[in-house]
Amino acid sequence: MNDFTKGSISKQLIAFAVPMLIGNLFQQLYNIADALIVGRFVSGVALAAVGVSMNIAMFFIAALIGLTNGAAIVIAQFFGAKQIDRLKDTVSVSIVFYLVLSVLLSVLGITFAPQLLNMLDVSPYIFDDALTYLRIIMGGMIFPVFYNMYIAYLRALGDTRRPLYILIFTVVLNAGLTLLCVVVLNMGVMGAALSTVFSQMLATVLCYLYIRRFAPLLNVKKLFFDIKLFRTILKYGLPAALQLSFLSLAGLFITRLINYFGPAAMAGITAVTRIDALAIMPIATLGMALSTFVAQNMGAGNEERARKSFRVSLIYMVSFSVAISAILMIFAPQLISLFLNPGDADSAEILRVGQEYLNIMVIFYFLFAILFAYNGFFRGVGDAIIAMVFPVLSLTIRTISAYALVFFVGMGPEALAWSIPIGWGVNCILSVIYYKKRLWAGKLAT
């Protein structure tokens, strides 16, 4: 475990963030492996099916992951304040809640999968594959939820290094199983989905075994439910859950707009979103690390150190964003081509749409770095509401802008790329004003 209330901020931040970054990169490889292998060895139509169904699955999963991230802030604050009993009680209450809610949402997702696909106007060419993939992923939803819970809670205590080995093992296993099921056994998208669920299940089990042995603060031997602590968890977790759910909902509106341009556009943008998820990971990881830094120091009553950690993180995040933008602009065609089957008749159109989308978006990565730094600070000081409102507003503006650019300006799929920096820019302006006016002060867990 790590105590971030003393010592060098830069050294601690990097030492804490690097294992977390590697872990996040490998975690992203779950979805990337599916998209890459299906697109490369099956078809662009299958890639589009994976993309649309994962967007729907994330709408359900996001709410629970948001709750775990919010509860992790409470745990980090209790850890910084040395209130160990309340920390362990928080873990117990959250486990009971996540278990019940994840099972309920899983059943709903499986039952209404066809209706959800129809609501997004999914093309008949990809409907059956999308339905198969979606139902399998929803059936195993409990595993990514509990895996993310364990990882979020370990990070709240400053522990990122050893759980990384579990993640690396399961990601490699997932890639191997996906290749076996898709390429050797010719199971298509069904094989990709089954491989992902099995690997996530194994990761969850291994995390649980790790906590039992190496993280006694999180090892709850007897579960109980306390309404007062539950309300505290909701105070911080519900805004994060609503934020991610709304973001996922807006993402579904974007998905429906992409479907308007056909399977080739969906395939191209699906490939780019997988690349984007990896590219922004160093920035996003530093933002998550910053939240833990700020939460521990605010819990210890050291606001100046919390503010200094924000400034250091902001410099790193903007610097990384510029470097990442340059790399992606140079290698965009090669990266997108990794997801394409050279023999696919639509491969040229998929590449064109994907490259145009990526080249527009990456120019503005510095805006993403700024807004994610502020969001990490606001979440760390306990201002869960504003940490929800700003990103939600950003994506709302993005969604409205995308539809306006398509139906009023007459733009093509590139409108989806231009709408992204519009939302980021508004969020950055509001975040700077909110921070300067100190409207975030006085919102710690009590």
C-alpha positions as a Markdown table, in Angstrom:
| # | Residue | x | y | z |
|---|---|---|---|---|
| 1 | Met | 0.0 | 0.0 | 0.0 |
| 2 | Asn | 1.1 | 3.6 | -0.7 |
| 3 | Asp | 0.8 | 6.7 | 1.4 |
| 4 | Phe | 0.7 | 9.7 | -0.9 |
| 5 | Thr | 0.5 | 12.3 | 1.8 |
| 6 | Lys | 4.3 | 12.8 | 1.9 |
| 7 | Gly | 7.3 | 12.4 | -0.4 |
| 8 | Ser | 8.0 | 13.5 | -4.0 |
| 9 | Ile | 4.8 | 14.0 | -6.0 |
| 10 | Ser | 6.4 | 13.5 | -9.4 |
| 11 | Lys | 8.2 | 10.2 | -8.4 |
| 12 | Gln | 5.1 | 8.9 | -6.6 |
| 13 | Leu | 2.8 | 9.8 | -9.4 |
| 14 | Ile | 4.8 | 8.1 | -12.0 |
| 15 | Ala | 5.6 | 5.0 | -9.9 |
| 16 | Phe | 1.9 | 4.7 | -9.1 |
| 17 | Ala | 0.6 | 5.4 | -12.6 |
| 18 | Val | 2.9 | 3.2 | -14.6 |
| 19 | Pro | 1.7 | -0.1 | -13.3 |
| 20 | Met | -1.9 | 1.2 | -13.5 |
| 21 | Leu | -1.2 | 2.3 | -17.1 |
| 22 | Ile | 0.1 | -1.1 | -18.1 |
| 23 | Gly | -2.9 | -2.6 | -16.5 |
| 24 | Asn | -5.4 | -0.4 | -18.2 |
| 25 | Leu | -3.7 | -1.0 | -21.6 |
| 26 | Phe | -4.0 | -4.7 | -21.1 |
| 27 | Gln | -7.6 | -4.3 | -20.0 |
| 28 | Gln | -8.4 | -2.5 | -23.2 |
| 29 | Leu | -6.9 | -5.4 | -25.1 |
| 30 | Tyr | -10.0 | -7.5 | -24.2 |
| 31 | Asn | -12.2 | -5.5 | -26.6 |
| 32 | Ile | -9.4 | -4.7 | -29.0 |
| 33 | Ala | -8.5 | -8.4 | -29.4 |
| 34 | Asp | -12.1 | -9.2 | -30.3 |
| 35 | Ala | -12.4 | -6.3 | -32.8 |
| 36 | Leu | -9.0 | -6.9 | -34.3 |
| 37 | Ile | -9.3 | -10.7 | -34.7 |
| 38 | Val | -12.9 | -10.6 | -35.9 |
| 39 | Gly | -12.2 | -7.8 | -38.4 |
| 40 | Arg | -8.9 | -9.3 | -39.6 |
| 41 | Phe | -10.1 | -12.9 | -40.0 |
| 42 | Val | -13.8 | -12.7 | -40.5 |
| 43 | Ser | -15.1 | -9.5 | -42.2 |
| 44 | Gly | -15.9 | -5.8 | -41.8 |
| 45 | Val | -19.5 | -6.8 | -41.2 |
| 46 | Ala | -18.5 | -8.9 | -38.2 |
| 47 | Leu | -16.4 | -6.0 | -36.9 |
| 48 | Ala | -19.4 | -3.7 | -37.2 |
| 49 | Ala | -21.5 | -6.2 | -35.2 |
| 50 | Val | -18.9 | -6.4 | -32.4 |
| 51 | Gly | -18.7 | -2.6 | -32.3 |
| 52 | Val | -22.4 | -1.9 | -32.0 |
| 53 | Ser | -23.1 | -4.7 | -29.5 |
| 54 | Met | -20.2 | -3.6 | -27.2 |
| 55 | Asn | -21.6 | -0.1 | -27.1 |
| 56 | Ile | -24.9 | -1.5 | -25.9 |
| 57 | Ala | -23.2 | -3.8 | -23.3 |
| 58 | Met | -21.2 | -0.9 | -22.0 |
| 59 | Phe | -24.4 | 1.1 | -21.3 |
| 60 | Phe | -25.3 | -1.6 | -18.7 |
| 61 | Ile | -21.8 | -2.2 | -17.4 |
| 62 | Ala | -20.9 | 1.5 | -17.1 |
| 63 | Ala | -23.4 | 2.2 | -14.3 |
| 64 | Leu | -21.8 | -0.5 | -12.1 |
| 65 | Ile | -18.3 | 0.5 | -12.9 |
| 66 | Gly | -19.1 | 4.1 | -12.1 |
| 67 | Leu | -20.4 | 3.0 | -8.7 |
| 68 | Thr | -17.2 | 1.2 | -8.0 |
| 69 | Asn | -15.1 | 4.2 | -9.0 |
| 70 | Gly | -17.1 | 6.4 | -6.8 |
| 71 | Ala | -16.9 | 4.1 | -3.8 |
| 72 | Ala | -13.1 | 3.9 | -4.4 |
| 73 | Ile | -12.9 | 7.6 | -3.6 |
| 74 | Val | -14.6 | 7.0 | -0.3 |
| 75 | Ile | -12.2 | 4.2 | 0.5 |
| 76 | Ala | -9.2 | 6.3 | -0.4 |
| 77 | Gln | -10.4 | 9.1 | 1.9 |
| 78 | Phe | -11.0 | 6.7 | 4.7 |
| 79 | Phe | -7.5 | 5.2 | 4.1 |
| 80 | Gly | -5.9 | 8.7 | 4.2 |
| 81 | Ala | -7.8 | 9.5 | 7.4 |
| 82 | Lys | -6.8 | 6.1 | 8.9 |
| 83 | Gln | -10.4 | 5.1 | 9.5 |
| 84 | Ile | -9.9 | 1.4 | 8.8 |
| 85 | Asp | -13.1 | 0.1 | 10.2 |
| 86 | Arg | -15.2 | 2.4 | 8.0 |
| 87 | Leu | -13.1 | 1.4 | 5.0 |
| 88 | Lys | -13.8 | -2.4 | 5.5 |
| 89 | Asp | -17.5 | -1.7 | 6.1 |
| 90 | Thr | -17.6 | 0.2 | 2.8 |
| 91 | Val | -16.2 | -2.8 | 1.0 |
| 92 | Ser | -18.8 | -5.1 | 2.5 |
| 93 | Val | -21.8 | -2.9 | 1.7 |
| 94 | Ser | -20.6 | -2.3 | -1.9 |
| 95 | Ile | -20.1 | -6.0 | -2.6 |
| 96 | Val | -23.7 | -6.8 | -1.6 |
| 97 | Phe | -25.1 | -4.0 | -3.7 |
| 98 | Tyr | -23.0 | -4.7 | -6.8 |
| 99 | Leu | -23.9 | -8.4 | -6.7 |
| 100 | Val | -27.6 | -7.8 | -6.7 |
| 101 | Leu | -27.6 | -5.1 | -9.2 |
| 102 | Ser | -25.2 | -6.7 | -11.7 |
| 103 | Val | -27.4 | -9.9 | -11.8 |
| 104 | Leu | -30.5 | -7.9 | -12.4 |
| 105 | Leu | -29.1 | -5.8 | -15.2 |
| 106 | Ser | -27.6 | -8.9 | -16.8 |
| 107 | Val | -31.1 | -10.5 | -17.0 |
| 108 | Leu | -32.6 | -7.4 | -18.4 |
| 109 | Gly | -29.8 | -7.1 | -21.0 |
| 110 | Ile | -30.2 | -10.6 | -22.3 |
| 111 | Thr | -34.0 | -10.4 | -22.4 |
| 112 | Phe | -34.3 | -7.1 | -24.3 |
| 113 | Ala | -31.2 | -7.5 | -26.5 |
| 114 | Pro | -33.3 | -7.7 | -29.8 |
| 115 | Gln | -35.3 | -4.6 | -28.9 |
| 116 | Leu | -32.1 | -2.7 | -28.1 |
| 117 | Leu | -30.6 | -3.5 | -31.4 |
| 118 | Asn | -33.7 | -2.4 | -33.2 |
| 119 | Met | -33.8 | 0.9 | -31.3 |
| 120 | Leu | -30.3 | 1.6 | -32.8 |
| 121 | Asp | -31.5 | 0.8 | -36.3 |
| 122 | Val | -28.9 | -1.9 | -36.7 |
| 123 | Ser | -28.5 | -3.1 | -40.3 |
| 124 | Pro | -30.0 | -6.5 | -41.1 |
| 125 | Tyr | -26.6 | -7.5 | -42.4 |
| 126 | Ile | -25.1 | -7.4 | -38.9 |
| 127 | Phe | -28.1 | -8.0 | -36.7 |
| 128 | Asp | -27.7 | -11.7 | -36.0 |
| 129 | Asp | -24.0 | -11.5 | -35.2 |
| 130 | Ala | -24.6 | -8.4 | -33.0 |
| 131 | Leu | -27.4 | -10.2 | -31.1 |
| 132 | Thr | -25.2 | -13.3 | -30.4 |
| 133 | Tyr | -22.3 | -11.2 | -29.2 |
| 134 | Leu | -24.4 | -9.0 | -27.0 |
| 135 | Arg | -26.3 | -11.8 | -25.2 |
| 136 | Ile | -23.1 | -13.6 | -24.4 |
| 137 | Ile | -21.3 | -10.5 | -23.1 |
| 138 | Met | -24.4 | -9.6 | -21.0 |
| 139 | Gly | -24.5 | -13.1 | -19.6 |
| 140 | Gly | -21.0 | -12.6 | -18.1 |
| 141 | Met | -21.5 | -9.0 | -17.0 |
| 142 | Ile | -20.9 | -9.7 | -13.3 |
| 143 | Phe | -17.2 | -10.5 | -14.0 |
| 144 | Pro | -16.0 | -7.2 | -15.4 |
| 145 | Val | -18.0 | -5.4 | -12.7 |
| 146 | Phe | -16.3 | -7.3 | -9.8 |
| 147 | Tyr | -12.9 | -7.2 | -11.5 |
| 148 | Asn | -13.1 | -3.5 | -11.9 |
| 149 | Met | -14.3 | -3.2 | -8.3 |
| 150 | Tyr | -11.3 | -5.1 | -7.0 |
| 151 | Ile | -8.9 | -3.1 | -9.1 |
| 152 | Ala | -10.5 | 0.3 | -8.2 |
| 153 | Tyr | -10.3 | -0.5 | -4.5 |
| 154 | Leu | -6.7 | -1.7 | -4.7 |
| 155 | Arg | -5.8 | 1.6 | -6.5 |
| 156 | Ala | -7.6 | 3.5 | -3.7 |
| 157 | Leu | -5.0 | 2.0 | -1.3 |
| 158 | Gly | -2.1 | 2.8 | -3.7 |
| 159 | Asp | -1.6 | -0.8 | -4.9 |
| 160 | Thr | -1.3 | -1.3 | -8.6 |
| 161 | Arg | 1.8 | -3.4 | -9.2 |
| 162 | Arg | 1.1 | -7.0 | -8.3 |
| 163 | Pro | -2.5 | -7.2 | -9.7 |
| 164 | Leu | -1.0 | -6.2 | -13.0 |
| 165 | Tyr | 0.4 | -9.7 | -13.5 |
| 166 | Ile | -3.0 | -11.2 | -13.2 |
| 167 | Leu | -4.3 | -8.9 | -15.9 |
| 168 | Ile | -1.5 | -9.6 | -18.2 |
| 169 | Phe | -2.0 | -13.4 | -17.9 |
| 170 | Thr | -5.8 | -13.2 | -18.6 |
| 171 | Val | -5.4 | -10.8 | -21.5 |
| 172 | Val | -2.9 | -13.1 | -23.2 |
| 173 | Leu | -5.3 | -16.0 | -22.5 |
| 174 | Asn | -8.1 | -14.0 | -24.0 |
| 175 | Ala | -6.2 | -13.3 | -27.2 |
| 176 | Gly | -5.2 | -16.9 | -27.5 |
| 177 | Leu | -8.7 | -18.2 | -26.9 |
| 178 | Thr | -10.1 | -15.7 | -29.4 |
| 179 | Leu | -7.7 | -16.8 | -32.1 |
| 180 | Leu | -8.5 | -20.4 | -31.4 |
| 181 | Cys | -12.3 | -19.9 | -31.5 |
| 182 | Val | -12.4 | -17.5 | -34.4 |
| 183 | Val | -9.5 | -18.7 | -36.7 |
| 184 | Val | -9.1 | -22.4 | -35.9 |
| 185 | Leu | -12.7 | -23.4 | -34.8 |
| 186 | Asn | -14.4 | -20.9 | -37.1 |
| 187 | Met | -16.9 | -19.8 | -34.4 |
| 188 | Gly | -17.0 | -16.2 | -35.6 |
| 189 | Val | -18.3 | -13.5 | -33.2 |
| 190 | Met | -19.7 | -16.2 | -30.8 |
| 191 | Gly | -16.1 | -17.4 | -30.2 |
| 192 | Ala | -14.9 | -13.9 | -29.6 |
| 193 | Ala | -17.6 | -13.2 | -27.0 |
| 194 | Leu | -17.1 | -16.6 | -25.2 |
| 195 | Ser | -13.4 | -16.0 | -25.0 |
| 196 | Thr | -13.8 | -12.6 | -23.5 |
| 197 | Val | -16.3 | -13.7 | -20.8 |
| 198 | Phe | -14.1 | -16.7 | -19.8 |
| 199 | Ser | -11.0 | -14.5 | -19.5 |
| 200 | Gln | -12.9 | -11.9 | -17.4 |
| 201 | Met | -14.2 | -14.6 | -15.1 |
| 202 | Leu | -10.7 | -15.9 | -14.5 |
| 203 | Ala | -9.4 | -12.3 | -13.9 |
| 204 | Thr | -12.1 | -11.8 | -11.2 |
| 205 | Val | -11.3 | -15.1 | -9.4 |
| 206 | Leu | -7.5 | -14.3 | -9.4 |
| 207 | Cys | -8.1 | -10.8 | -8.1 |
| 208 | Tyr | -10.2 | -12.2 | -5.3 |
| 209 | Leu | -7.5 | -14.7 | -4.3 |
| 210 | Tyr | -4.9 | -12.0 | -4.4 |
| 211 | Ile | -6.9 | -9.8 | -2.1 |
| 212 | Arg | -7.4 | -12.6 | 0.4 |
| 213 | Arg | -3.7 | -13.1 | 0.7 |
| 214 | Phe | -2.1 | -9.7 | 0.1 |
| 215 | Ala | -4.7 | -7.0 | 0.8 |
| 216 | Pro | -6.3 | -7.7 | 4.3 |
| 217 | Leu | -7.9 | -4.2 | 4.4 |
| 218 | Leu | -10.2 | -5.3 | 1.5 |
| 219 | Asn | -10.7 | -8.9 | 2.6 |
| 220 | Val | -14.2 | -8.9 | 4.1 |
| 221 | Lys | -14.9 | -12.3 | 5.7 |
| 222 | Lys | -18.6 | -11.6 | 6.5 |
| 223 | Leu | -20.9 | -9.5 | 4.4 |
| 224 | Phe | -23.4 | -7.1 | 5.9 |
| 225 | Phe | -25.5 | -4.2 | 4.7 |
| 226 | Asp | -25.6 | -0.8 | 6.4 |
| 227 | Ile | -28.0 | 1.8 | 5.1 |
| 228 | Lys | -26.0 | 4.8 | 6.3 |
| 229 | Leu | -22.8 | 3.6 | 4.6 |
| 230 | Phe | -24.8 | 2.7 | 1.5 |
| 231 | Arg | -26.0 | 6.3 | 1.3 |
| 232 | Thr | -22.4 | 7.5 | 1.6 |
| 233 | Ile | -21.4 | 5.1 | -1.3 |
| 234 | Leu | -24.3 | 6.4 | -3.4 |
| 235 | Lys | -23.3 | 10.0 | -2.6 |
| 236 | Tyr | -20.0 | 9.5 | -4.4 |
| 237 | Gly | -20.8 | 6.5 | -6.6 |
| 238 | Leu | -24.2 | 7.4 | -8.0 |
| 239 | Pro | -23.0 | 10.6 | -9.7 |
| 240 | Ala | -20.1 | 8.6 | -11.3 |
| 241 | Ala | -22.6 | 5.8 | -12.3 |
| 242 | Leu | -25.1 | 8.3 | -13.8 |
| 243 | Gln | -22.2 | 10.0 | -15.6 |
| 244 | Leu | -21.0 | 6.8 | -17.2 |
| 245 | Ser | -24.5 | 5.7 | -17.9 |
| 246 | Phe | -25.4 | 9.0 | -19.6 |
| 247 | Leu | -22.1 | 8.9 | -21.5 |
| 248 | Ser | -23.0 | 5.4 | -22.7 |
| 249 | Leu | -26.5 | 6.5 | -23.6 |
| 250 | Ala | -25.1 | 9.4 | -25.6 |
| 251 | Gly | -22.7 | 6.9 | -27.1 |
| 252 | Leu | -25.8 | 4.8 | -28.3 |
| 253 | Phe | -27.2 | 7.9 | -30.0 |
| 254 | Ile | -23.8 | 8.3 | -31.7 |
| 255 | Thr | -23.9 | 4.6 | -32.6 |
| 256 | Arg | -27.3 | 5.1 | -34.2 |
| 257 | Leu | -26.0 | 8.0 | -36.2 |
| 258 | Ile | -23.0 | 5.9 | -37.4 |
| 259 | Asn | -25.5 | 3.1 | -38.5 |
| 260 | Tyr | -27.1 | 5.8 | -40.7 |
| 261 | Phe | -23.9 | 5.7 | -42.9 |
| 262 | Gly | -23.9 | 1.9 | -43.1 |
| 263 | Pro | -21.8 | -1.1 | -41.9 |
| 264 | Ala | -18.5 | 0.2 | -43.5 |
| 265 | Ala | -18.7 | 3.4 | -41.5 |
| 266 | Met | -19.5 | 1.4 | -38.3 |
| 267 | Ala | -16.5 | -0.9 | -39.0 |
| 268 | Gly | -14.1 | 2.0 | -39.7 |
| 269 | Ile | -15.1 | 4.0 | -36.6 |
| 270 | Thr | -15.1 | 0.8 | -34.4 |
| 271 | Ala | -11.5 | 0.3 | -35.4 |
| 272 | Val | -10.6 | 3.9 | -34.6 |
| 273 | Thr | -12.4 | 3.9 | -31.2 |
| 274 | Arg | -10.3 | 0.8 | -30.3 |
| 275 | Ile | -7.1 | 2.7 | -31.3 |
| 276 | Asp | -8.3 | 5.8 | -29.5 |
| 277 | Ala | -9.0 | 3.9 | -26.3 |
| 278 | Leu | -5.3 | 2.8 | -26.2 |
| 279 | Ala | -4.0 | 6.1 | -27.3 |
| 280 | Ile | -5.6 | 8.2 | -24.6 |
| 281 | Met | -4.9 | 5.6 | -21.8 |
| 282 | Pro | -1.7 | 7.4 | -20.5 |
| 283 | Ile | -3.7 | 10.6 | -20.1 |
| 284 | Ala | -6.7 | 8.9 | -18.5 |
| 285 | Thr | -4.6 | 6.9 | -16.2 |
| 286 | Leu | -2.8 | 9.9 | -14.9 |
| 287 | Gly | -6.2 | 11.4 | -14.2 |
| 288 | Met | -7.3 | 8.4 | -12.2 |
| 289 | Ala | -4.0 | 8.4 | -10.3 |
| 290 | Leu | -4.5 | 12.1 | -9.6 |
| 291 | Ser | -7.9 | 11.3 | -8.0 |
| 292 | Thr | -6.3 | 8.9 | -5.5 |
| 293 | Phe | -3.5 | 11.5 | -4.8 |
| 294 | Val | -6.0 | 14.3 | -4.1 |
| 295 | Ala | -8.3 | 12.1 | -2.1 |
| 296 | Gln | -5.6 | 10.9 | 0.3 |
| 297 | Asn | -4.2 | 14.4 | 0.8 |
| 298 | Met | -7.6 | 16.0 | 1.2 |
| 299 | Gly | -8.5 | 13.3 | 3.7 |
| 300 | Ala | -5.3 | 14.1 | 5.6 |
| 301 | Gly | -6.1 | 17.8 | 5.5 |
| 302 | Asn | -3.3 | 18.8 | 3.2 |
| 303 | Glu | -5.0 | 20.9 | 0.5 |
| 304 | Glu | -1.8 | 22.5 | -0.8 |
| 305 | Arg | -0.2 | 19.2 | -1.6 |
| 306 | Ala | -3.4 | 18.1 | -3.3 |
| 307 | Arg | -3.4 | 21.2 | -5.5 |
| 308 | Lys | 0.3 | 20.8 | -6.3 |
| 309 | Ser | -0.3 | 17.2 | -7.4 |
| 310 | Phe | -3.0 | 18.6 | -9.8 |
| 311 | Arg | -0.5 | 21.0 | -11.4 |
| 312 | Val | 2.2 | 18.4 | -11.8 |
| 313 | Ser | -0.3 | 16.0 | -13.4 |
| 314 | Leu | -1.7 | 18.6 | -15.8 |
| 315 | Ile | 1.8 | 19.2 | -17.2 |
| 316 | Tyr | 2.4 | 15.5 | -17.7 |
| 317 | Met | -1.0 | 14.9 | -19.3 |
| 318 | Val | -0.8 | 17.8 | -21.8 |
| 319 | Ser | 2.8 | 16.8 | -22.8 |
| 320 | Phe | 1.7 | 13.2 | -23.4 |
| 321 | Ser | -1.3 | 14.3 | -25.5 |
| 322 | Val | 0.9 | 16.2 | -27.9 |
| 323 | Ala | 3.3 | 13.3 | -28.4 |
| 324 | Ile | 0.4 | 10.8 | -28.9 |
| 325 | Ser | -1.3 | 13.1 | -31.4 |
| 326 | Ala | 1.9 | 13.2 | -33.5 |
| 327 | Ile | 2.4 | 9.5 | -33.5 |
| 328 | Leu | -1.2 | 8.7 | -34.5 |
| 329 | Met | -1.2 | 11.1 | -37.4 |
| 330 | Ile | 1.9 | 9.5 | -38.8 |
| 331 | Phe | 0.8 | 5.9 | -38.4 |
| 332 | Ala | -3.0 | 6.1 | -38.9 |
| 333 | Pro | -3.2 | 4.0 | -42.1 |
| 334 | Gln | -1.1 | 1.2 | -40.7 |
| 335 | Leu | -2.9 | 1.1 | -37.4 |
| 336 | Ile | -6.4 | 1.0 | -38.9 |
| 337 | Ser | -5.3 | -1.7 | -41.5 |
| 338 | Leu | -4.6 | -4.0 | -38.6 |
| 339 | Phe | -8.3 | -4.4 | -38.1 |
| 340 | Leu | -9.1 | -5.1 | -41.8 |
| 341 | Asn | -9.3 | -8.2 | -43.9 |
| 342 | Pro | -7.4 | -7.4 | -47.1 |
| 343 | Gly | -9.9 | -9.6 | -49.1 |
| 344 | Asp | -12.9 | -7.7 | -47.8 |
| 345 | Ala | -14.7 | -5.8 | -50.5 |
| 346 | Asp | -15.3 | -2.9 | -48.1 |
| 347 | Ser | -11.8 | -2.6 | -46.8 |
| 348 | Ala | -10.9 | 0.5 | -48.8 |
| 349 | Glu | -14.0 | 2.4 | -47.6 |
| 350 | Ile | -13.5 | 1.3 | -44.0 |
| 351 | Leu | -9.9 | 2.5 | -44.2 |
| 352 | Arg | -11.0 | 5.9 | -45.7 |
| 353 | Val | -13.6 | 6.6 | -43.1 |
| 354 | Gly | -11.4 | 5.5 | -40.2 |
| 355 | Gln | -8.4 | 7.5 | -41.3 |
| 356 | Glu | -10.4 | 10.7 | -41.8 |
| 357 | Tyr | -12.1 | 10.3 | -38.4 |
| 358 | Leu | -8.8 | 9.6 | -36.6 |
| 359 | Asn | -6.8 | 12.5 | -38.2 |
| 360 | Ile | -9.5 | 15.0 | -37.2 |
| 361 | Met | -9.9 | 13.8 | -33.6 |
| 362 | Val | -6.2 | 13.5 | -32.6 |
| 363 | Ile | -5.5 | 17.2 | -33.3 |
| 364 | Phe | -7.5 | 18.0 | -30.1 |
| 365 | Tyr | -6.1 | 15.5 | -27.7 |
| 366 | Phe | -4.7 | 18.3 | -25.6 |
| 367 | Leu | -8.2 | 19.4 | -24.7 |
| 368 | Phe | -9.0 | 15.9 | -23.5 |
| 369 | Ala | -5.9 | 16.1 | -21.3 |
| 370 | Ile | -6.9 | 19.3 | -19.7 |
| 371 | Leu | -10.5 | 18.2 | -19.0 |
| 372 | Phe | -9.4 | 14.9 | -17.6 |
| 373 | Ala | -6.9 | 16.5 | -15.2 |
| 374 | Tyr | -9.6 | 18.8 | -13.8 |
| 375 | Asn | -12.1 | 15.9 | -13.6 |
| 376 | Gly | -9.6 | 13.8 | -11.6 |
| 377 | Phe | -9.1 | 16.7 | -9.2 |
| 378 | Phe | -12.8 | 17.3 | -8.7 |
| 379 | Arg | -13.4 | 13.6 | -8.1 |
| 380 | Gly | -10.5 | 13.4 | -5.6 |
| 381 | Val | -11.7 | 16.3 | -3.5 |
| 382 | Gly | -15.2 | 14.7 | -3.3 |
| 383 | Asp | -17.1 | 16.9 | -5.7 |
| 384 | Ala | -18.8 | 13.9 | -7.3 |
| 385 | Ile | -21.6 | 15.9 | -8.7 |
| 386 | Ile | -19.6 | 18.3 | -10.8 |
| 387 | Ala | -17.3 | 15.4 | -11.8 |
| 388 | Met | -20.4 | 14.0 | -13.4 |
| 389 | Val | -22.0 | 17.1 | -14.8 |
| 390 | Phe | -19.1 | 18.4 | -16.9 |
| 391 | Pro | -18.4 | 15.2 | -18.8 |
| 392 | Val | -22.1 | 14.6 | -19.3 |
| 393 | Leu | -22.5 | 18.2 | -20.6 |
| 394 | Ser | -19.5 | 17.6 | -22.9 |
| 395 | Leu | -20.9 | 14.5 | -24.5 |
| 396 | Thr | -24.4 | 16.1 | -24.8 |
| 397 | Ile | -22.9 | 18.9 | -26.8 |
| 398 | Arg | -20.9 | 16.5 | -28.8 |
| 399 | Thr | -24.1 | 14.4 | -29.6 |
| 400 | Ile | -26.1 | 17.4 | -30.6 |
| 401 | Ser | -23.3 | 18.8 | -32.7 |
| 402 | Ala | -22.9 | 15.5 | -34.5 |
| 403 | Tyr | -26.5 | 15.4 | -35.5 |
| 404 | Ala | -26.5 | 19.1 | -36.4 |
| 405 | Leu | -23.5 | 18.7 | -38.6 |
| 406 | Val | -25.0 | 15.7 | -40.4 |
| 407 | Phe | -28.6 | 16.8 | -40.9 |
| 408 | Phe | -28.2 | 20.6 | -41.1 |
| 409 | Val | -24.8 | 21.1 | -42.5 |
| 410 | Gly | -24.8 | 18.0 | -44.7 |
| 411 | Met | -21.5 | 16.5 | -43.5 |
| 412 | Gly | -20.7 | 12.8 | -43.7 |
| 413 | Pro | -19.1 | 10.5 | -41.1 |
| 414 | Glu | -16.4 | 13.1 | -40.4 |
| 415 | Ala | -19.1 | 15.1 | -38.5 |
| 416 | Leu | -18.7 | 12.6 | -35.7 |
| 417 | Ala | -15.1 | 13.4 | -35.4 |
| 418 | Trp | -15.5 | 17.2 | -35.5 |
| 419 | Ser | -18.2 | 17.1 | -32.8 |
| 420 | Ile | -15.7 | 15.6 | -30.3 |
| 421 | Pro | -13.5 | 18.7 | -29.8 |
| 422 | Ile | -16.6 | 20.9 | -29.6 |
| 423 | Gly | -17.7 | 19.0 | -26.4 |
| 424 | Trp | -14.1 | 18.9 | -25.0 |
| 425 | Gly | -13.6 | 22.6 | -25.5 |
| 426 | Val | -16.8 | 23.6 | -23.6 |
| 427 | Asn | -15.9 | 21.3 | -20.8 |
| 428 | Cys | -12.4 | 22.8 | -20.5 |
| 429 | Ile | -13.7 | 26.3 | -20.2 |
| 430 | Leu | -16.2 | 25.4 | -17.5 |
| 431 | Ser | -13.6 | 23.3 | -15.5 |
| 432 | Val | -11.1 | 26.2 | -15.4 |
| 433 | Ile | -13.8 | 28.6 | -14.1 |
| 434 | Tyr | -15.0 | 26.1 | -11.5 |
| 435 | Tyr | -11.5 | 25.4 | -10.2 |
| 436 | Lys | -10.5 | 29.1 | -10.0 |
| 437 | Lys | -13.6 | 30.0 | -8.0 |
| 438 | Arg | -13.0 | 27.1 | -5.5 |
| 439 | Leu | -16.5 | 25.9 | -5.9 |
| 440 | Trp | -15.2 | 22.4 | -5.2 |
| 441 | Ala | -14.1 | 23.1 | -1.6 |
| 442 | Gly | -15.7 | 21.4 | 1.5 |
| 443 | Lys | -17.1 | 18.2 | -0.1 |
| 444 | Leu | -15.1 | 15.4 | 1.6 |
| 445 | Ala | -16.6 | 12.2 | 2.9 |
| 446 | Thr | -17.5 | 12.4 | 6.6 |
